[in-house]
């Protein structure tokens, strides 16, 4: 077992969230968890094909960041582990499930599958199969917001972009090039590193000369923040500060969220490389269980309310599977659609 980093502490007394805010975060995390559990079931039943990378364990990062943004206005750019980012961004569960089934009713019209979720309606800029491929796309989205506001005089163009990627992407050239560019131009973007310790089977500490990724921001004069990625309140608080900074024209932020995936790299991964002790340590820090305790202990919700949300989400996901199962596959006559810009 590789030595664990000391997780940053977060004083929950330093913030105050309303009951409504707490339940929004809880419902979004539960939606992500139960949706991914259902994906695993459907994959093993032969309803999904290709690689499917699940997000279990990392829900506090997606919910904490995206729920600090304006839904359908701000931009979200994902990776190949993109289902839950899509859900947090507001893409309906049935459209995400239909996409995983390869159906025409999916958010990418059945052409993207697990790794290429996209929704123009919800400003989801896509999932990307190549490591670090989404970073330049997100940087471009942030540039157009700034350009429209400052060069074209559109005061309403104050959108912020959140760019998600893993620890493995931080050794790629796009990461360094885009951080440099974003700082020079003070782009309204948040770079969110979901450091789950493993790039497939390569331990992060073995692959990089500086394992503390947030420190790399300082080389560019960028704000770098380290957060406990298993604590949704810690992530949410850091994201709110970063969003406010970006919207005020003060430039980008690099957030390194220390998190952990509860399953293998993909559903084809037997997950035999990680030590049992390491997994048990992180399982004990389940973000949903921790936040459930926070909500009940602070009288923001009782057990009955949370169970009602769980049941609501289970019904929603069951309906999503039914919708996906009954949806048509893309027709052969549409084989060449969505290739050129005019469509």
Secondary structure per residue as TSV (DSSP state, phi and psi in degrees):
chain	resnum	aa	ss	phi	psi
A	1	X	-	360.0	125.6
A	2	X	-	-73.7	141.7
A	3	X	-	-53.6	128.4
A	4	X	-	-76.4	141.3
A	5	X	-	-70.9	149.5
A	6	X	-	-72.5	118.4
A	7	X	-	-72.0	136.6
A	8	X	-	-64.8	141.9
A	9	X	-	-89.8	151.1
A	10	X	-	-132.2	126.7
A	11	X	-	-86.4	104.6
A	12	X	G	-65.4	-18.8
A	13	X	G	-74.1	-11.5
A	14	X	G	-80.1	-9.6
A	15	X	-	-129.1	166.4
A	16	X	-	-139.2	120.3
A	17	X	-	-113.8	150.1
A	18	X	-	-81.6	167.7
A	19	X	H	-60.3	-41.5
A	20	X	H	-61.5	-45.8
A	21	X	H	-62.4	-41.6
A	22	X	H	-62.9	-42.8
A	23	X	H	-71.6	-30.7
A	24	X	H	-63.9	-45.8
A	25	X	H	-64.6	-43.1
A	26	X	H	-63.0	-48.2
A	27	X	H	-62.7	-38.9
A	28	X	H	-66.7	-40.3
A	29	X	H	-67.5	-41.0
A	30	X	H	-65.1	-39.8
A	31	X	H	-58.4	-46.0
A	32	X	H	-61.7	-45.2
A	33	X	H	-65.9	-50.7
A	34	X	H	-70.0	-32.2
A	35	X	H	-63.4	-45.1
A	36	X	H	-67.0	-36.7
A	37	X	H	-60.8	-40.7
A	38	X	H	-68.7	-34.8
A	39	X	H	-60.2	-43.8
A	40	X	H	-59.1	-43.9
A	41	X	H	-61.7	-45.7
A	42	X	H	-68.3	-35.5
A	43	X	H	-63.3	-47.7
A	44	X	H	-71.7	-15.5
A	45	X	T	-92.2	3.5
A	46	X	T	81.3	20.1
A	47	X	S	-89.9	-16.7
A	48	X	S	-125.1	152.4
A	49	X	-	-132.0	163.9
A	50	X	S	79.6	-160.8
A	51	X	-	-85.6	137.2
A	52	X	-	-129.9	117.1
A	53	X	-	-107.7	116.1
A	54	X	-	-93.7	160.9
A	55	X	-	-110.6	2.6
A	56	X	T	-49.0	128.9
A	57	X	T	102.2	-23.4
A	58	X	-	-103.8	11.1
A	59	X	H	-59.1	-31.6
A	60	X	H	-64.0	-26.4
A	61	X	H	-73.8	-51.7
A	62	X	H	-60.5	-51.2
A	63	X	H	-65.9	-43.8
A	64	X	H	-62.1	-38.6
A	65	X	H	-82.2	-54.7
A	66	X	H	-68.1	-32.4
A	67	X	T	-77.2	-1.6
A	68	X	T	-92.8	0.1
A	69	X	S	-111.8	174.9
A	70	X	-	-89.0	115.9
A	71	X	T	-66.9	137.4
A	72	X	T	70.1	1.4
A	73	X	T	-116.0	-52.4
A	74	X	S	-75.6	164.9
A	75	X	E	-105.5	145.1
A	76	X	E	-127.6	130.1
A	77	X	E	-123.0	131.3
A	78	X	-	-115.0	-163.9
A	79	X	-	-126.5	-160.0
A	80	X	S	-76.3	-11.3
A	81	X	S	-100.6	70.3
A	82	X	-	-114.6	-4.6
A	83	X	H	-56.6	-47.4
A	84	X	H	-74.0	-33.6
A	85	X	H	-59.7	-41.0
A	86	X	H	-62.7	-44.6
A	87	X	H	-63.4	-45.1
A	88	X	H	-62.7	-32.7
A	89	X	T	-76.6	-6.0
A	90	X	T	104.7	1.7
A	91	X	-	-67.2	126.3
A	92	X	-	-57.2	141.6
A	93	X	H	-57.2	-35.8
A	94	X	H	-69.3	-31.2
A	95	X	H	-72.9	-34.9
A	96	X	H	-68.8	-44.0
A	97	X	H	-64.9	-41.7
A	98	X	H	-63.0	-35.3
A	99	X	H	-65.4	-40.1
A	100	X	H	-65.6	-27.4
A	101	X	T	-84.5	-5.4
A	102	X	T	73.9	31.2
A	103	X	B	-98.2	157.5
A	104	X	T	-65.1	-21.2
A	105	X	T	-86.4	1.5
A	106	X	S	-70.4	163.4
A	107	X	T	-64.7	-22.0
A	108	X	T	-112.6	26.2
A	109	X	T	60.1	25.6
A	110	X	T	80.8	5.7
A	111	X	S	-99.7	-11.5
A	112	X	S	-100.0	-39.8
A	113	X	G	68.5	-157.8
A	114	X	G	-59.6	-40.2
A	115	X	G	-93.5	-1.0
A	116	X	-	-134.4	53.4
A	117	X	-	-68.4	138.0
A	118	X	-	-150.9	141.9
A	119	X	B	-152.9	106.1
A	120	X	T	-63.0	-36.3
A	121	X	T	-59.9	-35.6
A	122	X	T	-107.0	13.6
A	123	X	T	57.1	32.4
A	124	X	B	-90.0	112.7
A	125	X	-	-80.3	-2.5
A	126	X	-	121.7	159.1
A	127	X	-	-100.3	151.7
A	128	X	-	-132.7	127.1
A	129	X	S	-74.1	-35.5
A	130	X	S	-78.3	134.3
A	131	X	T	-61.2	129.7
A	132	X	T	74.1	4.2
A	133	X	H	-65.3	-30.0
A	134	X	H	-79.5	-15.5
A	135	X	H	-62.4	-47.4
A	136	X	H	-64.9	-34.0
A	137	X	H	-63.6	-46.3
A	138	X	H	-64.1	-39.5
A	139	X	H	-63.3	-38.7
A	140	X	H	-64.8	-38.9
A	141	X	H	-63.8	-41.2
A	142	X	H	-65.2	-37.1
A	143	X	H	-63.3	-42.7
A	144	X	H	-66.1	-32.4
A	145	X	H	-61.9	-48.0
A	146	X	H	-65.5	-40.4
A	147	X	H	-64.9	-46.1
A	148	X	H	-63.3	-35.5
A	149	X	H	-75.4	-49.3
A	150	X	H	-89.5	-33.9
A	151	X	T	-96.7	-28.1
A	152	X	S	-106.3	-2.5
A	153	X	-	73.2	21.7
A	154	X	-	-90.0	98.8
A	155	X	T	-65.1	-20.6
A	156	X	T	-79.9	-9.3
A	157	X	-	-86.3	68.6
A	158	X	-	-115.1	27.5
A	159	X	-	-66.5	145.3
A	160	X	-	-109.4	146.0
A	161	X	E	-111.8	133.8
A	162	X	E	-107.6	125.3
A	163	X	E	-115.2	115.3
A	164	X	E	-98.6	139.6
A	165	X	E	-161.1	167.7
A	166	X	E	-97.3	175.1
A	167	X	G	-60.7	-32.7
A	168	X	G	-63.7	-29.0
A	169	X	G	-70.8	-18.4
A	170	X	G	-77.8	-0.8
A	171	X	G	-102.7	4.0
A	172	X	S	-94.2	151.8
A	173	X	H	-61.0	-36.0
A	174	X	H	-58.4	-35.6
A	175	X	H	-58.4	-51.7
A	176	X	H	-70.4	-40.7
A	177	X	H	-62.5	-42.8
A	178	X	H	-75.1	-35.7
A	179	X	H	-62.0	-40.7
A	180	X	H	-62.6	-47.6
A	181	X	H	-64.2	-44.2
A	182	X	H	-63.7	-36.3
A	183	X	H	-71.9	-43.8
A	184	X	H	-56.7	-41.9
A	185	X	T	-99.3	3.9
A	186	X	T	49.3	55.2
A	187	X	-	-75.7	146.6
A	188	X	S	-81.7	76.5
A	189	X	E	-140.3	148.0
A	190	X	E	-118.1	118.4
A	191	X	E	-91.8	117.4
A	192	X	E	-111.6	109.4
A	193	X	E	-90.5	115.1
A	194	X	E	-91.4	88.0
A	195	X	E	-82.7	94.2
A	196	X	-	-98.6	18.9
A	197	X	S	79.6	-16.7
A	198	X	E	-135.9	128.3
A	199	X	E	-100.6	92.5
A	200	X	T	58.5	-101.9
A	201	X	T	-111.8	9.5
A	202	X	E	-99.1	119.1
A	203	X	E	-65.3	135.3
A	204	X	H	-55.5	-41.7
A	205	X	H	-65.0	-22.2
A	206	X	H	-87.1	-13.6
A	207	X	H	-107.2	-9.2
A	208	X	-	-137.0	144.7
A	209	X	S	-76.4	-21.1
A	210	X	-	-131.3	94.2
A	211	X	-	-64.3	-25.0
A	212	X	-	-83.7	91.3
A	213	X	G	-64.2	-36.7
A	214	X	G	-59.1	-25.1
A	215	X	G	-68.9	-22.3
A	216	X	G	-67.5	-21.2
A	217	X	G	-62.6	-36.1
A	218	X	G	-65.7	-25.2
A	219	X	G	-64.7	-21.0
A	220	X	G	-106.7	4.2
A	221	X	T	75.3	22.3
A	222	X	-	-99.8	150.6
A	223	X	E	-70.8	127.6
A	224	X	E	-120.0	131.7
A	225	X	E	-129.2	135.8
A	226	X	E	-107.1	128.1
A	227	X	E	-133.1	156.8
A	228	X	E	-76.3	106.4
A	229	X	T	-74.4	0.0
A	230	X	T	-99.5	1.3
A	231	X	-	-115.6	104.4
A	232	X	H	-62.9	-30.9
A	233	X	H	-70.3	-38.3
A	234	X	H	-64.8	-44.1
A	235	X	H	-65.7	-45.2
A	236	X	H	-61.4	-42.0
A	237	X	H	-64.6	-45.0
A	238	X	H	-63.9	-38.9
A	239	X	H	-67.4	-40.5
A	240	X	H	-60.6	-42.1
A	241	X	H	-64.5	-42.4
A	242	X	H	-66.7	-40.3
A	243	X	H	-63.7	-45.1
A	244	X	H	-61.4	-41.8
A	245	X	H	-63.5	-44.9
A	246	X	H	-65.6	-43.0
A	247	X	H	-69.4	-24.8
A	248	X	T	-84.3	1.2
A	249	X	T	83.5	18.3
A	250	X	-	-94.7	4.7
A	251	X	-	96.5	-172.3
A	252	X	-	-83.4	167.5
A	253	X	E	-137.0	142.2
A	254	X	E	-106.9	116.7
A	255	X	E	-108.4	120.9
A	256	X	E	-100.9	112.6
A	257	X	E	-100.8	116.2
A	258	X	E	-81.7	110.2
A	259	X	-	-138.2	-169.6
A	260	X	-	-159.3	136.1
A	261	X	-	-89.8	132.2
A	262	X	S	-79.9	-17.7
A	263	X	S	-111.5	179.0
A	264	X	-	-65.7	176.2
A	265	X	S	-54.7	-44.5
A	266	X	S	-140.1	176.9
A	267	X	T	-72.7	-6.6
A	268	X	T	-94.3	-0.5
A	269	X	-	-94.9	119.4
A	270	X	-	-70.2	-9.2
A	271	X	-	56.9	52.5
A	272	X	-	-102.0	-2.3
A	273	X	S	-90.5	-23.0
A	274	X	S	-89.7	138.4
A	275	X	-	-66.6	145.5
A	276	X	H	-60.1	-39.7
A	277	X	H	-63.4	-39.5
A	278	X	H	-63.7	-46.2
A	279	X	H	-63.9	-41.1
A	280	X	H	-64.6	-36.4
A	281	X	H	-60.0	-45.9
A	282	X	H	-77.8	-32.0
A	283	X	H	-59.6	-34.4
A	284	X	T	-69.4	-11.7
A	285	X	T	-108.1	27.0
A	286	X	-	-46.4	120.8
A	287	X	H	-63.3	-32.1
A	288	X	H	-73.1	-41.6
A	289	X	H	-64.7	-40.6
A	290	X	H	-63.9	-41.6
A	291	X	H	-74.0	-32.3
A	292	X	H	-59.1	-45.0
A	293	X	H	-61.9	-41.1
A	294	X	H	-62.9	-45.7
A	295	X	H	-63.1	-43.6
A	296	X	H	-73.3	-40.6
A	297	X	H	-67.0	-26.9
A	298	X	T	-102.3	15.4
A	299	X	T	56.6	33.2
A	300	X	S	-91.8	-15.8
A	301	X	-	-165.9	153.8
A	302	X	-	-109.3	171.4
A	303	X	H	-59.0	-39.1
A	304	X	H	-62.9	-40.5
A	305	X	H	-63.9	-43.2
A	306	X	H	-68.4	-38.2
A	307	X	H	-65.2	-34.5
A	308	X	H	-65.0	-38.8
A	309	X	H	-65.3	-43.2
A	310	X	H	-56.5	-45.7
A	311	X	H	-66.7	-37.8
A	312	X	H	-61.4	-43.4
A	313	X	H	-68.8	-39.9
A	314	X	H	-59.5	-41.6
A	315	X	H	-66.1	-41.9
A	316	X	H	-60.2	-42.4
A	317	X	H	-71.6	-37.1
A	318	X	H	-61.8	-40.0
A	319	X	H	-67.4	-34.6
A	320	X	H	-64.8	-41.1
A	321	X	H	-65.1	-42.3
A	322	X	H	-62.5	-42.7
A	323	X	H	-62.9	-45.4
A	324	X	H	-65.2	-41.2
A	325	X	H	-63.0	-39.1
A	326	X	H	-87.4	-3.6
A	327	X	S	-80.9	151.6
A	328	X	-	-78.5	154.3
A	329	X	B	-80.6	156.5
A	330	X	-	-58.3	137.9
A	331	X	-	-74.5	152.5
A	332	X	G	-63.0	-25.7
A	333	X	G	-72.2	-10.0
A	334	X	G	-105.1	16.6
A	335	X	T	-56.6	-34.8
A	336	X	T	-103.2	11.8
A	337	X	T	-79.9	158.9
A	338	X	T	63.1	29.8
A	339	X	S	-102.4	-41.9
A	340	X	S	-106.1	157.6
A	341	X	T	-62.0	-30.6
A	342	X	T	-65.8	-15.4
A	343	X	-	-95.7	360.0
